[in-house]
Amino acid sequence: MALGLAGCGSTNWGFPYRATIQQGNWITSEQVAQLEIGMTRDQVRFILGTPTLQDIFHAERWDYPYYNQPGYGQDELRKFTVWFENDQLTRWTGDEQPNRQPFQRADSGKEAIQPTDAEHATPQQGQE
């Protein structure tokens, strides 16, 4: 009996149950490719969603962190930041984003990140 119960703890559905924790904004590479220098805050919000972090001391910067702590497996942290001047987008930077939505596959997202091609690299020229 003890051997049977020991086997239950070695899989993802084992005991004790550990819930997956997801926090932040899920951003895709397709969304990043839509960004253009000179966009208004409302246009950026429409594409990326409402930012998780809006610091009153850095009003010209929006941060879009994403954190996933699966019940079993490695934690994942992705960051993405956009900057504005006079309420217009001037640049953005951050980690590579996956090319899918979280519901499309059951992995954590890191495996879904594709190498950036010239088409996706073009909008990044606005970075400093």
Backbone as XML, in Angstrom:
<?xml version="1.0"?>
<chain id="A" units="angstrom">
  <residue number="1" name="MET">
    <atom name="N" x="0.822" y="-1.182" z="0.000"/>
    <atom name="CA" x="0.000" y="0.000" z="0.000"/>
    <atom name="C" x="0.877" y="1.260" z="0.000"/>
  </residue>
  <residue number="2" name="ALA">
    <atom name="N" x="1.910" y="1.284" z="0.818"/>
    <atom name="CA" x="2.788" y="2.449" z="0.889"/>
    <atom name="C" x="3.472" y="2.686" z="-0.448"/>
  </residue>
  <residue number="3" name="LEU">
    <atom name="N" x="3.849" y="1.621" z="-1.123"/>
    <atom name="CA" x="4.491" y="1.752" z="-2.419"/>
    <atom name="C" x="3.524" y="2.351" z="-3.445"/>
  </residue>
  <residue number="4" name="GLY">
    <atom name="N" x="2.270" y="1.971" z="-3.385"/>
    <atom name="CA" x="1.250" y="2.513" z="-4.286"/>
    <atom name="C" x="1.029" y="3.998" z="-4.058"/>
  </residue>
  <residue number="5" name="LEU">
    <atom name="N" x="0.994" y="4.421" z="-2.798"/>
    <atom name="CA" x="0.813" y="5.842" z="-2.494"/>
    <atom name="C" x="2.042" y="6.657" z="-2.854"/>
  </residue>
  <residue number="6" name="ALA">
    <atom name="N" x="3.205" y="6.085" z="-2.739"/>
    <atom name="CA" x="4.437" y="6.796" z="-3.096"/>
    <atom name="C" x="4.460" y="7.109" z="-4.587"/>
  </residue>
  <residue number="7" name="GLY">
    <atom name="N" x="3.911" y="6.230" z="-5.399"/>
    <atom name="CA" x="3.848" y="6.461" z="-6.832"/>
    <atom name="C" x="2.924" y="7.606" z="-7.196"/>
  </residue>
  <residue number="8" name="CYS">
    <atom name="N" x="1.928" y="7.895" z="-6.376"/>
    <atom name="CA" x="0.983" y="8.979" z="-6.666"/>
    <atom name="C" x="1.640" y="10.353" z="-6.581"/>
  </residue>
  <residue number="9" name="GLY">
    <atom name="N" x="2.672" y="10.478" z="-5.788"/>
    <atom name="CA" x="3.310" y="11.776" z="-5.596"/>
    <atom name="C" x="4.329" y="12.108" z="-6.662"/>
  </residue>
  <residue number="10" name="SER">
    <atom name="N" x="4.543" y="11.235" z="-7.638"/>
    <atom name="CA" x="5.598" y="11.473" z="-8.619"/>
    <atom name="C" x="5.092" y="12.056" z="-9.933"/>
  </residue>
  <residue number="11" name="THR">
    <atom name="N" x="3.807" y="12.367" z="-10.038"/>
    <atom name="CA" x="3.262" y="12.921" z="-11.275"/>
    <atom name="C" x="2.619" y="14.272" z="-11.000"/>
  </residue>
  <residue number="12" name="ASN">
    <atom name="N" x="2.169" y="14.937" z="-12.055"/>
    <atom name="CA" x="1.553" y="16.253" z="-11.903"/>
    <atom name="C" x="0.242" y="16.208" z="-11.137"/>
  </residue>
  <residue number="13" name="TRP">
    <atom name="N" x="-0.439" y="15.096" z="-11.101"/>
    <atom name="CA" x="-1.701" y="15.002" z="-10.382"/>
    <atom name="C" x="-1.517" y="14.391" z="-9.001"/>
  </residue>
  <residue number="14" name="GLY">
    <atom name="N" x="-0.299" y="14.361" z="-8.535"/>
    <atom name="CA" x="0.010" y="13.708" z="-7.266"/>
    <atom name="C" x="-0.449" y="14.485" z="-6.048"/>
  </residue>
  <residue number="15" name="PHE">
    <atom name="N" x="-0.048" y="13.998" z="-4.911"/>
    <atom name="CA" x="-0.411" y="14.593" z="-3.632"/>
    <atom name="C" x="0.839" y="15.144" z="-2.995"/>
  </residue>
  <residue number="16" name="PRO">
    <atom name="N" x="0.883" y="16.273" z="-2.386"/>
    <atom name="CA" x="-0.226" y="17.212" z="-2.296"/>
    <atom name="C" x="-0.391" y="17.972" z="-3.598"/>
  </residue>
  <residue number="17" name="TYR">
    <atom name="N" x="-1.595" y="18.460" z="-3.828"/>
    <atom name="CA" x="-1.889" y="19.238" z="-5.030"/>
    <atom name="C" x="-1.239" y="20.612" z="-4.897"/>
  </residue>
  <residue number="18" name="ARG">
    <atom name="N" x="-0.601" y="21.065" z="-5.955"/>
    <atom name="CA" x="0.000" y="22.405" z="-5.987"/>
    <atom name="C" x="-0.633" y="23.173" z="-7.140"/>
  </residue>
  <residue number="19" name="ALA">
    <atom name="N" x="-1.313" y="24.226" z="-6.811"/>
    <atom name="CA" x="-2.001" y="25.020" z="-7.824"/>
    <atom name="C" x="-1.002" y="25.839" z="-8.635"/>
  </residue>
  <residue number="20" name="THR">
    <atom name="N" x="-1.299" y="26.019" z="-9.907"/>
    <atom name="CA" x="-0.501" y="26.877" z="-10.769"/>
    <atom name="C" x="-0.906" y="28.328" z="-10.512"/>
  </residue>
  <residue number="21" name="ILE">
    <atom name="N" x="0.090" y="29.206" z="-10.392"/>
    <atom name="CA" x="-0.160" y="30.627" z="-10.139"/>
    <atom name="C" x="0.304" y="31.417" z="-11.352"/>
  </residue>
  <residue number="22" name="GLN">
    <atom name="N" x="-0.605" y="32.176" z="-11.949"/>
    <atom name="CA" x="-0.276" y="33.055" z="-13.071"/>
    <atom name="C" x="-0.645" y="34.485" z="-12.691"/>
  </residue>
  <residue number="23" name="GLN">
    <atom name="N" x="0.275" y="35.401" z="-12.955"/>
    <atom name="CA" x="0.023" y="36.806" z="-12.655"/>
    <atom name="C" x="0.580" y="37.660" z="-13.786"/>
  </residue>
  <residue number="24" name="GLY">
    <atom name="N" x="-0.095" y="38.748" z="-14.094"/>
    <atom name="CA" x="0.421" y="39.698" z="-15.057"/>
    <atom name="C" x="-0.259" y="39.626" z="-16.402"/>
  </residue>
  <residue number="25" name="ASN">
    <atom name="N" x="0.412" y="40.204" z="-17.389"/>
    <atom name="CA" x="-0.120" y="40.318" z="-18.741"/>
    <atom name="C" x="0.540" y="39.310" z="-19.670"/>
  </residue>
  <residue number="26" name="TRP">
    <atom name="N" x="-0.274" y="38.540" z="-20.395"/>
    <atom name="CA" x="0.236" y="37.641" z="-21.428"/>
    <atom name="C" x="0.283" y="38.440" z="-22.716"/>
  </residue>
  <residue number="27" name="ILE">
    <atom name="N" x="1.477" y="38.641" z="-23.260"/>
    <atom name="CA" x="1.663" y="39.393" z="-24.497"/>
    <atom name="C" x="2.256" y="38.443" z="-25.530"/>
  </residue>
  <residue number="28" name="THR">
    <atom name="N" x="1.761" y="38.526" z="-26.757"/>
    <atom name="CA" x="2.279" y="37.678" z="-27.826"/>
    <atom name="C" x="3.205" y="38.474" z="-28.741"/>
  </residue>
  <residue number="29" name="SER">
    <atom name="N" x="4.013" y="37.763" z="-29.507"/>
    <atom name="CA" x="4.904" y="38.421" z="-30.461"/>
    <atom name="C" x="4.099" y="39.152" z="-31.535"/>
  </residue>
  <residue number="30" name="GLU">
    <atom name="N" x="2.896" y="38.661" z="-31.847"/>
    <atom name="CA" x="2.029" y="39.333" z="-32.813"/>
    <atom name="C" x="1.603" y="40.708" z="-32.298"/>
  </residue>
  <residue number="31" name="GLN">
    <atom name="N" x="1.312" y="40.816" z="-31.012"/>
    <atom name="CA" x="0.951" y="42.106" z="-30.431"/>
    <atom name="C" x="2.124" y="43.079" z="-30.493"/>
  </residue>
  <residue number="32" name="VAL">
    <atom name="N" x="3.330" y="42.589" z="-30.177"/>
    <atom name="CA" x="4.524" y="43.440" z="-30.204"/>
    <atom name="C" x="4.762" y="43.944" z="-31.624"/>
  </residue>
  <residue number="33" name="ALA">
    <atom name="N" x="4.533" y="43.095" z="-32.624"/>
    <atom name="CA" x="4.741" y="43.486" z="-34.016"/>
    <atom name="C" x="3.792" y="44.603" z="-34.454"/>
  </residue>
  <residue number="34" name="GLN">
    <atom name="N" x="2.676" y="44.775" z="-33.774"/>
    <atom name="CA" x="1.709" y="45.822" z="-34.118"/>
    <atom name="C" x="2.091" y="47.194" z="-33.567"/>
  </residue>
  <residue number="35" name="LEU">
    <atom name="N" x="3.033" y="47.246" z="-32.640"/>
    <atom name="CA" x="3.427" y="48.529" z="-32.055"/>
    <atom name="C" x="4.155" y="49.395" z="-33.076"/>
  </residue>
  <residue number="36" name="GLU">
    <atom name="N" x="3.879" y="50.691" z="-33.036"/>
    <atom name="CA" x="4.538" y="51.658" z="-33.911"/>
    <atom name="C" x="4.867" y="52.913" z="-33.115"/>
  </residue>
  <residue number="37" name="ILE">
    <atom name="N" x="6.022" y="53.481" z="-33.405"/>
    <atom name="CA" x="6.420" y="54.732" z="-32.772"/>
    <atom name="C" x="5.346" y="55.779" z="-33.070"/>
  </residue>
  <residue number="38" name="GLY">
    <atom name="N" x="4.980" y="56.575" z="-32.070"/>
    <atom name="CA" x="4.008" y="57.642" z="-32.252"/>
    <atom name="C" x="2.585" y="57.259" z="-31.874"/>
  </residue>
  <residue number="39" name="MET">
    <atom name="N" x="2.356" y="55.990" z="-31.520"/>
    <atom name="CA" x="1.013" y="55.585" z="-31.102"/>
    <atom name="C" x="0.635" y="56.282" z="-29.805"/>
  </residue>
  <residue number="40" name="THR">
    <atom name="N" x="-0.661" y="56.514" z="-29.620"/>
    <atom name="CA" x="-1.140" y="57.122" z="-28.380"/>
    <atom name="C" x="-1.227" y="56.050" z="-27.294"/>
  </residue>
  <residue number="41" name="ARG">
    <atom name="N" x="-1.408" y="56.503" z="-26.071"/>
    <atom name="CA" x="-1.563" y="55.564" z="-24.954"/>
    <atom name="C" x="-2.778" y="54.657" z="-25.156"/>
  </residue>
  <residue number="42" name="ASP">
    <atom name="N" x="-3.863" y="55.232" z="-25.674"/>
    <atom name="CA" x="-5.066" y="54.434" z="-25.905"/>
    <atom name="C" x="-4.832" y="53.356" z="-26.957"/>
  </residue>
  <residue number="43" name="GLN">
    <atom name="N" x="-4.073" y="53.667" z="-27.992"/>
    <atom name="CA" x="-3.772" y="52.667" z="-29.020"/>
    <atom name="C" x="-2.918" y="51.544" z="-28.457"/>
  </residue>
  <residue number="44" name="VAL">
    <atom name="N" x="-1.929" y="51.888" z="-27.636"/>
    <atom name="CA" x="-1.080" y="50.870" z="-27.010"/>
    <atom name="C" x="-1.910" y="50.016" z="-26.051"/>
  </residue>
  <residue number="45" name="ARG">
    <atom name="N" x="-2.782" y="50.653" z="-25.291"/>
    <atom name="CA" x="-3.652" y="49.914" z="-24.372"/>
    <atom name="C" x="-4.567" y="48.950" z="-25.137"/>
  </residue>
  <residue number="46" name="PHE">
    <atom name="N" x="-5.040" y="49.370" z="-26.305"/>
    <atom name="CA" x="-5.895" y="48.509" z="-27.130"/>
    <atom name="C" x="-5.132" y="47.272" z="-27.594"/>
  </residue>
  <residue number="47" name="ILE">
    <atom name="N" x="-3.855" y="47.425" z="-27.951"/>
    <atom name="CA" x="-3.052" y="46.313" z="-28.456"/>
    <atom name="C" x="-2.553" y="45.410" z="-27.328"/>
  </residue>
  <residue number="48" name="LEU">
    <atom name="N" x="-1.980" y="45.999" z="-26.284"/>
    <atom name="CA" x="-1.336" y="45.212" z="-25.225"/>
    <atom name="C" x="-2.218" y="44.973" z="-24.001"/>
  </residue>
  <residue number="49" name="GLY">
    <atom name="N" x="-3.274" y="45.735" z="-23.860"/>
    <atom name="CA" x="-4.100" y="45.643" z="-22.667"/>
    <atom name="C" x="-3.643" y="46.656" z="-21.627"/>
  </residue>
  <residue number="50" name="THR">
    <atom name="N" x="-4.397" y="46.733" z="-20.551"/>
    <atom name="CA" x="-4.051" y="47.647" z="-19.465"/>
    <atom name="C" x="-2.794" y="47.143" z="-18.763"/>
  </residue>
  <residue number="51" name="PRO">
    <atom name="N" x="-1.809" y="48.006" z="-18.560"/>
    <atom name="CA" x="-0.565" y="47.546" z="-17.931"/>
    <atom name="C" x="-0.787" y="47.121" z="-16.482"/>
  </residue>
  <residue number="52" name="THR">
    <atom name="N" x="-0.037" y="46.125" z="-16.078"/>
    <atom name="CA" x="-0.104" y="45.646" z="-14.706"/>
    <atom name="C" x="0.463" y="46.692" z="-13.754"/>
  </residue>
  <residue number="53" name="LEU">
    <atom name="N" x="1.544" y="47.344" z="-14.176"/>
    <atom name="CA" x="2.208" y="48.321" z="-13.323"/>
    <atom name="C" x="2.219" y="49.699" z="-13.976"/>
  </residue>
  <residue number="54" name="GLN">
    <atom name="N" x="1.661" y="50.684" z="-13.265"/>
    <atom name="CA" x="1.742" y="52.087" z="-13.669"/>
    <atom name="C" x="2.271" y="52.842" z="-12.459"/>
  </residue>
  <residue number="55" name="ASP">
    <atom name="N" x="3.541" y="53.160" z="-12.500"/>
    <atom name="CA" x="4.224" y="53.809" z="-11.382"/>
    <atom name="C" x="3.988" y="55.322" z="-11.442"/>
  </residue>
  <residue number="56" name="ILE">
    <atom name="N" x="3.505" y="55.899" z="-10.333"/>
    <atom name="CA" x="3.252" y="57.344" z="-10.318"/>
    <atom name="C" x="4.541" y="58.150" z="-10.440"/>
  </residue>
  <residue number="57" name="PHE">
    <atom name="N" x="5.670" y="57.546" z="-10.082"/>
    <atom name="CA" x="6.947" y="58.239" z="-10.185"/>
    <atom name="C" x="7.556" y="58.116" z="-11.580"/>
  </residue>
  <residue number="58" name="HIS">
    <atom name="N" x="7.047" y="57.201" z="-12.382"/>
    <atom name="CA" x="7.500" y="57.008" z="-13.758"/>
    <atom name="C" x="6.269" y="56.953" z="-14.661"/>
  </residue>
  <residue number="59" name="ALA">
    <atom name="N" x="5.560" y="58.057" z="-14.766"/>
    <atom name="CA" x="4.297" y="58.103" z="-15.498"/>
    <atom name="C" x="4.482" y="57.870" z="-16.995"/>
  </residue>
  <residue number="60" name="GLU">
    <atom name="N" x="5.689" y="58.035" z="-17.504"/>
    <atom name="CA" x="5.948" y="57.853" z="-18.927"/>
    <atom name="C" x="6.318" y="56.413" z="-19.273"/>
  </residue>
  <residue number="61" name="ARG">
    <atom name="N" x="6.167" y="55.500" z="-18.315"/>
    <atom name="CA" x="6.563" y="54.105" z="-18.533"/>
    <atom name="C" x="5.456" y="53.174" z="-18.073"/>
  </residue>
  <residue number="62" name="TRP">
    <atom name="N" x="5.135" y="52.182" z="-18.906"/>
    <atom name="CA" x="4.201" y="51.130" z="-18.528"/>
    <atom name="C" x="4.936" y="49.809" z="-18.544"/>
  </residue>
  <residue number="63" name="ASP">
    <atom name="N" x="4.738" y="49.015" z="-17.484"/>
    <atom name="CA" x="5.373" y="47.709" z="-17.380"/>
    <atom name="C" x="4.332" y="46.601" z="-17.499"/>
  </residue>
  <residue number="64" name="TYR">
    <atom name="N" x="4.692" y="45.581" z="-18.261"/>
    <atom name="CA" x="3.830" y="44.424" z="-18.496"/>
    <atom name="C" x="4.566" y="43.142" z="-18.083"/>
  </residue>
  <residue number="65" name="PRO">
    <atom name="N" x="4.663" y="42.874" z="-16.785"/>
    <atom name="CA" x="5.314" y="41.620" z="-16.379"/>
    <atom name="C" x="4.337" y="40.446" z="-16.473"/>
  </residue>
  <residue number="66" name="TYR">
    <atom name="N" x="4.884" y="39.262" z="-16.649"/>
    <atom name="CA" x="4.092" y="38.031" z="-16.614"/>
    <atom name="C" x="4.866" y="37.019" z="-15.794"/>
  </residue>
  <residue number="67" name="TYR">
    <atom name="N" x="4.204" y="36.433" z="-14.815"/>
    <atom name="CA" x="4.847" y="35.439" z="-13.954"/>
    <atom name="C" x="3.962" y="34.202" z="-13.904"/>
  </residue>
  <residue number="68" name="ASN">
    <atom name="N" x="4.578" y="33.045" z="-14.098"/>
    <atom name="CA" x="3.870" y="31.779" z="-14.024"/>
    <atom name="C" x="4.648" y="30.839" z="-13.106"/>
  </residue>
  <residue number="69" name="GLN">
    <atom name="N" x="3.983" y="30.393" z="-12.060"/>
    <atom name="CA" x="4.581" y="29.425" z="-11.157"/>
    <atom name="C" x="3.712" y="28.173" z="-11.211"/>
  </residue>
  <residue number="70" name="PRO">
    <atom name="N" x="4.126" y="27.196" z="-12.070"/>
    <atom name="CA" x="3.324" y="25.977" z="-12.157"/>
    <atom name="C" x="3.429" y="25.171" z="-10.872"/>
  </residue>
  <residue number="71" name="GLY">
    <atom name="N" x="2.414" y="24.362" z="-10.624"/>
    <atom name="CA" x="2.435" y="23.522" z="-9.434"/>
    <atom name="C" x="3.673" y="22.644" z="-9.394"/>
  </residue>
  <residue number="72" name="TYR">
    <atom name="N" x="4.064" y="22.173" z="-10.557"/>
    <atom name="CA" x="5.274" y="21.357" z="-10.686"/>
    <atom name="C" x="6.027" y="21.862" z="-11.900"/>
  </residue>
  <residue number="73" name="GLY">
    <atom name="N" x="7.300" y="22.139" z="-11.759"/>
    <atom name="CA" x="8.100" y="22.617" z="-12.886"/>
    <atom name="C" x="8.770" y="23.947" z="-12.574"/>
  </residue>
  <residue number="74" name="GLN">
    <atom name="N" x="9.391" y="24.508" z="-13.607"/>
    <atom name="CA" x="10.165" y="25.731" z="-13.458"/>
    <atom name="C" x="9.272" y="26.979" z="-13.524"/>
  </residue>
  <residue number="75" name="ASP">
    <atom name="N" x="9.606" y="27.962" z="-12.706"/>
    <atom name="CA" x="8.929" y="29.259" z="-12.754"/>
    <atom name="C" x="9.316" y="29.975" z="-14.044"/>
  </residue>
  <residue number="76" name="GLU">
    <atom name="N" x="8.459" y="30.875" z="-14.479"/>
    <atom name="CA" x="8.716" y="31.644" z="-15.687"/>
    <atom name="C" x="8.387" y="33.105" z="-15.415"/>
  </residue>
  <residue number="77" name="LEU">
    <atom name="N" x="9.301" y="33.999" z="-15.789"/>
    <atom name="CA" x="9.093" y="35.433" z="-15.647"/>
    <atom name="C" x="9.467" y="36.097" z="-16.964"/>
  </residue>
  <residue number="78" name="ARG">
    <atom name="N" x="8.509" y="36.839" z="-17.537"/>
    <atom name="CA" x="8.759" y="37.621" z="-18.753"/>
    <atom name="C" x="8.415" y="39.071" z="-18.442"/>
  </residue>
  <residue number="79" name="LYS">
    <atom name="N" x="9.203" y="39.978" z="-19.001"/>
    <atom name="CA" x="8.966" y="41.408" z="-18.784"/>
    <atom name="C" x="8.867" y="42.113" z="-20.135"/>
  </residue>
  <residue number="80" name="PHE">
    <atom name="N" x="8.044" y="43.150" z="-20.170"/>
    <atom name="CA" x="7.923" y="43.985" z="-21.366"/>
    <atom name="C" x="7.582" y="45.390" z="-20.894"/>
  </residue>
  <residue number="81" name="THR">
    <atom name="N" x="8.257" y="46.394" z="-21.440"/>
    <atom name="CA" x="8.070" y="47.778" z="-21.009"/>
    <atom name="C" x="7.934" y="48.683" z="-22.230"/>
  </residue>
  <residue number="82" name="VAL">
    <atom name="N" x="7.011" y="49.638" z="-22.126"/>
    <atom name="CA" x="6.853" y="50.657" z="-23.173"/>
    <atom name="C" x="7.057" y="52.028" z="-22.542"/>
  </residue>
  <residue number="83" name="TRP">
    <atom name="N" x="7.620" y="52.969" z="-23.323"/>
    <atom name="CA" x="7.864" y="54.329" z="-22.859"/>
    <atom name="C" x="7.140" y="55.324" z="-23.753"/>
  </residue>
  <residue number="84" name="PHE">
    <atom name="N" x="6.688" y="56.404" z="-23.125"/>
    <atom name="CA" x="5.971" y="57.470" z="-23.825"/>
    <atom name="C" x="6.653" y="58.805" z="-23.584"/>
  </residue>
  <residue number="85" name="GLU">
    <atom name="N" x="6.512" y="59.709" z="-24.558"/>
    <atom name="CA" x="6.862" y="61.124" z="-24.401"/>
    <atom name="C" x="5.710" y="61.912" z="-24.992"/>
  </residue>
  <residue number="86" name="ASN">
    <atom name="N" x="5.188" y="62.859" z="-24.220"/>
    <atom name="CA" x="4.038" y="63.658" z="-24.654"/>
    <atom name="C" x="2.873" y="62.760" z="-25.086"/>
  </residue>
  <residue number="87" name="ASP">
    <atom name="N" x="2.644" y="61.714" z="-24.325"/>
    <atom name="CA" x="1.561" y="60.748" z="-24.563"/>
    <atom name="C" x="1.654" y="60.019" z="-25.899"/>
  </residue>
  <residue number="88" name="GLN">
    <atom name="N" x="2.860" y="59.889" z="-26.443"/>
    <atom name="CA" x="3.071" y="59.105" z="-27.653"/>
    <atom name="C" x="4.174" y="58.087" z="-27.417"/>
  </residue>
  <residue number="89" name="LEU">
    <atom name="N" x="3.985" y="56.889" z="-27.972"/>
    <atom name="CA" x="4.948" y="55.802" z="-27.810"/>
    <atom name="C" x="6.273" y="56.161" z="-28.464"/>
  </residue>
  <residue number="90" name="THR">
    <atom name="N" x="7.358" y="56.036" z="-27.687"/>
    <atom name="CA" x="8.684" y="56.353" z="-28.228"/>
    <atom name="C" x="9.558" y="55.117" z="-28.374"/>
  </residue>
  <residue number="91" name="ARG">
    <atom name="N" x="9.399" y="54.130" z="-27.497"/>
    <atom name="CA" x="10.221" y="52.919" z="-27.579"/>
    <atom name="C" x="9.627" y="51.829" z="-26.705"/>
  </residue>
  <residue number="92" name="TRP">
    <atom name="N" x="10.128" y="50.617" z="-26.884"/>
    <atom name="CA" x="9.719" y="49.475" z="-26.068"/>
    <atom name="C" x="10.860" y="48.484" z="-26.010"/>
  </residue>
  <residue number="93" name="THR">
    <atom name="N" x="10.864" y="47.691" z="-24.980"/>
    <atom name="CA" x="11.891" y="46.673" z="-24.803"/>
    <atom name="C" x="11.337" y="45.570" z="-23.912"/>
  </residue>
  <residue number="94" name="GLY">
    <atom name="N" x="11.985" y="44.428" z="-23.940"/>
    <atom name="CA" x="11.557" y="43.338" z="-23.079"/>
    <atom name="C" x="11.991" y="41.985" z="-23.596"/>
  </residue>
  <residue number="95" name="ASP">
    <atom name="N" x="11.574" y="40.968" z="-22.876"/>
    <atom name="CA" x="11.881" y="39.601" z="-23.248"/>
    <atom name="C" x="11.117" y="39.214" z="-24.507"/>
  </residue>
  <residue number="96" name="GLU">
    <atom name="N" x="11.613" y="38.189" z="-25.208"/>
    <atom name="CA" x="10.872" y="37.661" z="-26.350"/>
    <atom name="C" x="9.549" y="37.113" z="-25.841"/>
  </residue>
  <residue number="97" name="GLN">
    <atom name="N" x="8.509" y="37.342" z="-26.611"/>
    <atom name="CA" x="7.177" y="36.900" z="-26.228"/>
    <atom name="C" x="6.781" y="35.704" z="-27.089"/>
  </residue>
  <residue number="98" name="PRO">
    <atom name="N" x="5.939" y="34.816" z="-26.566"/>
    <atom name="CA" x="5.520" y="33.644" z="-27.341"/>
    <atom name="C" x="4.603" y="34.055" z="-28.499"/>
  </residue>
  <residue number="99" name="ASN">
    <atom name="N" x="4.479" y="33.177" z="-29.486"/>
    <atom name="CA" x="3.660" y="33.481" z="-30.655"/>
    <atom name="C" x="2.287" y="32.823" z="-30.561"/>
  </residue>
  <residue number="100" name="ARG">
    <atom name="N" x="1.775" y="32.652" z="-29.386"/>
    <atom name="CA" x="0.498" y="31.975" z="-29.173"/>
    <atom name="C" x="-0.163" y="32.504" z="-27.911"/>
  </residue>
  <residue number="101" name="GLN">
    <atom name="N" x="-1.423" y="32.166" z="-27.744"/>
    <atom name="CA" x="-2.148" y="32.478" z="-26.516"/>
    <atom name="C" x="-1.937" y="31.336" z="-25.519"/>
  </residue>
  <residue number="102" name="PRO">
    <atom name="N" x="-2.101" y="31.562" z="-24.225"/>
    <atom name="CA" x="-1.813" y="30.519" z="-23.238"/>
    <atom name="C" x="-2.708" y="29.283" z="-23.368"/>
  </residue>
  <residue number="103" name="PHE">
    <atom name="N" x="-3.898" y="29.435" z="-23.910"/>
    <atom name="CA" x="-4.803" y="28.295" z="-24.019"/>
    <atom name="C" x="-4.500" y="27.409" z="-25.230"/>
  </residue>
  <residue number="104" name="GLN">
    <atom name="N" x="-3.599" y="27.822" z="-26.117"/>
    <atom name="CA" x="-3.349" y="27.062" z="-27.329"/>
    <atom name="C" x="-2.506" y="25.818" z="-27.116"/>
  </residue>
  <residue number="105" name="ARG">
    <atom name="N" x="-1.652" y="25.791" z="-26.111"/>
    <atom name="CA" x="-0.890" y="24.594" z="-25.759"/>
    <atom name="C" x="-0.735" y="24.558" z="-24.253"/>
  </residue>
  <residue number="106" name="ALA">
    <atom name="N" x="-0.412" y="23.403" z="-23.733"/>
    <atom name="CA" x="-0.360" y="23.239" z="-22.288"/>
    <atom name="C" x="1.016" y="23.524" z="-21.698"/>
  </residue>
  <residue number="107" name="ASP">
    <atom name="N" x="1.997" y="23.969" z="-22.502"/>
    <atom name="CA" x="3.320" y="24.252" z="-21.938"/>
    <atom name="C" x="3.327" y="25.630" z="-21.289"/>
  </residue>
  <residue number="108" name="SER">
    <atom name="N" x="4.459" y="26.019" z="-20.733"/>
    <atom name="CA" x="4.551" y="27.289" z="-20.015"/>
    <atom name="C" x="4.728" y="28.488" z="-20.931"/>
  </residue>
  <residue number="109" name="GLY">
    <atom name="N" x="5.038" y="28.249" z="-22.201"/>
    <atom name="CA" x="5.191" y="29.353" z="-23.131"/>
    <atom name="C" x="6.604" y="29.532" z="-23.643"/>
  </residue>
  <residue number="110" name="LYS">
    <atom name="N" x="7.605" y="29.199" z="-22.878"/>
    <atom name="CA" x="8.983" y="29.389" z="-23.315"/>
    <atom name="C" x="9.295" y="28.561" z="-24.560"/>
  </residue>
  <residue number="111" name="GLU">
    <atom name="N" x="8.746" y="27.330" z="-24.640"/>
    <atom name="CA" x="8.998" y="26.469" z="-25.786"/>
    <atom name="C" x="8.340" y="27.009" z="-27.043"/>
  </residue>
  <residue number="112" name="ALA">
    <atom name="N" x="7.356" y="27.880" z="-26.890"/>
    <atom name="CA" x="6.617" y="28.401" z="-28.033"/>
    <atom name="C" x="7.282" y="29.628" z="-28.640"/>
  </residue>
  <residue number="113" name="ILE">
    <atom name="N" x="8.297" y="30.157" z="-28.013"/>
    <atom name="CA" x="8.959" y="31.358" z="-28.522"/>
    <atom name="C" x="9.749" y="30.989" z="-29.765"/>
  </residue>
  <residue number="114" name="GLN">
    <atom name="N" x="9.478" y="31.683" z="-30.849"/>
    <atom name="CA" x="10.152" y="31.446" z="-32.122"/>
    <atom name="C" x="11.237" y="32.507" z="-32.304"/>
  </residue>
  <residue number="115" name="PRO">
    <atom name="N" x="12.297" y="32.175" z="-33.033"/>
    <atom name="CA" x="13.314" y="33.196" z="-33.321"/>
    <atom name="C" x="12.680" y="34.338" z="-34.102"/>
  </residue>
  <residue number="116" name="THR">
    <atom name="N" x="13.088" y="35.556" z="-33.782"/>
    <atom name="CA" x="12.516" y="36.710" z="-34.466"/>
    <atom name="C" x="13.073" y="36.778" z="-35.877"/>
  </residue>
  <residue number="117" name="ASP">
    <atom name="N" x="12.212" y="37.023" z="-36.839"/>
    <atom name="CA" x="12.641" y="37.207" z="-38.220"/>
    <atom name="C" x="12.691" y="38.703" z="-38.524"/>
  </residue>
  <residue number="118" name="ALA">
    <atom name="N" x="13.062" y="39.038" z="-39.731"/>
    <atom name="CA" x="13.222" y="40.455" z="-40.083"/>
    <atom name="C" x="11.910" y="41.215" z="-39.947"/>
  </residue>
  <residue number="119" name="GLU">
    <atom name="N" x="10.783" y="40.542" z="-40.217"/>
    <atom name="CA" x="9.491" y="41.214" z="-40.123"/>
    <atom name="C" x="9.195" y="41.658" z="-38.701"/>
  </residue>
  <residue number="120" name="HIS">
    <atom name="N" x="9.493" y="40.809" z="-37.718"/>
    <atom name="CA" x="9.215" y="41.155" z="-36.332"/>
    <atom name="C" x="10.282" y="42.056" z="-35.741"/>
  </residue>
  <residue number="121" name="ALA">
    <atom name="N" x="11.461" y="42.078" z="-36.325"/>
    <atom name="CA" x="12.535" y="42.912" z="-35.796"/>
    <atom name="C" x="12.372" y="44.374" z="-36.202"/>
  </residue>
  <residue number="122" name="THR">
    <atom name="N" x="11.661" y="44.646" z="-37.278"/>
    <atom name="CA" x="11.532" y="46.011" z="-37.777"/>
    <atom name="C" x="10.951" y="46.971" z="-36.753"/>
  </residue>
  <residue number="123" name="PRO">
    <atom name="N" x="9.820" y="46.636" z="-36.053"/>
    <atom name="CA" x="9.287" y="47.591" z="-35.078"/>
    <atom name="C" x="10.241" y="47.849" z="-33.916"/>
  </residue>
  <residue number="124" name="GLN">
    <atom name="N" x="11.166" y="46.942" z="-33.660"/>
    <atom name="CA" x="12.070" y="47.093" z="-32.538"/>
    <atom name="C" x="13.089" y="48.194" z="-32.770"/>
  </residue>
  <residue number="125" name="GLN">
    <atom name="N" x="13.186" y="48.741" z="-33.989"/>
    <atom name="CA" x="14.172" y="49.776" z="-34.266"/>
    <atom name="C" x="13.916" y="51.027" z="-33.457"/>
  </residue>
  <residue number="126" name="GLY">
    <atom name="N" x="12.717" y="51.188" z="-32.921"/>
    <atom name="CA" x="12.384" y="52.363" z="-32.133"/>
    <atom name="C" x="12.995" y="52.329" z="-30.750"/>
  </residue>
  <residue number="127" name="GLN">
    <atom name="N" x="13.636" y="51.236" z="-30.396"/>
    <atom name="CA" x="14.228" y="51.140" z="-29.065"/>
    <atom name="C" x="15.516" y="51.950" z="-29.009"/>
  </residue>
  <residue number="128" name="GLU">
    <atom name="N" x="15.830" y="52.386" z="-27.809"/>
    <atom name="CA" x="17.103" y="53.096" z="-27.601"/>
    <atom name="C" x="18.075" y="52.203" z="-26.895"/>
  </residue>
</chain>
